Amino acid sequence: MTHRSRNATAIILARGGSKGLPGKNHALVAGQPCVQWTIDAAKQAHTIAQIVVSSDDPEVLEISNQNGCTSIERPADLAHDTATIDDAARHAYQQIGSPDTPIVILYANVPVRPDTLIDDAVNLLVESRAHSVQSYARVGKHHPWWTVKLTDENNVLPWEGDTLYHNCFRRQDLPPAHIPDGGVIALTPDALMLRTNAPSGPHQFLGTDRRGIETQEGDVIDIDSRIDLLVADAILSEKAASHISQP
């Protein structure tokens, strides 16, 4: 796919607090702070003109400054556990003058994403004239057809319908299902600013015309736990070693 001109604005969200893994956005992953991987991905994208980092974490803001990004100090009311990502993104967007360009929301705790994912999302957003484009990973063994209810008496019941597991017992026979993987969200200013007449709710900022890009297993690692951190570290360390070993 041909890359569009470099005019999109990347907003990297990096809240300081985390119950699962405190300080995860500046934790070392394969030798560098987690947020650095997302900054590097935004720098390498052909469609990104400006990189903004929104955070209440002084260490993250210092890393942002060292990389020449626009640093936005996030206020306390947008940095607690129940604050929404779109509120934080809107705050950052308004702080930089609300440019009329595609917006790319990136999470600082996602150090692993495909090299072309950001550009692919922005290009699809522009070419389709959709309100938003989000990356989705195919569900594997945690497929909704294999979800059950456990009663207080430990009885196993179907999550929905009357047939346990939808009578499907092989993974390869499951119908395709996808979940958001956190790799990228590209959207228009109208969507971010809730000007698309989308129904109110937590996903209103994605608009009414929503598109998706499929990623493969392991393409995106969203760090929410110590295990995620170890997996990301292993993947990135292996990738770095393979680059060094190439002639």
Buried (B, 14 or more C-beta within 10 A) or exposed (E): EEEBEEBBBBBBBBBBBBEEBEBBBBBEBBEBBBBBBBBEBBEEBBBBBBBBBBBBBEBBBBBBEEBEBBBBEBEEEBBEEEBEBBEBBBBBBEBBEBBEBBBBBBBBBBBBBBEBBBBBBBBBBBEEEBBBBBBBBBBEEEBEBBEEEEEEEEEEEBEEEEEBBBEBEEEEEBEEEBEBBBBBBBBBBBBBBBEBEBEEEEBBBBBEBBBBBEBEEEBBBBBBEEEBBEBBBEBBEEEEEEEEEEE
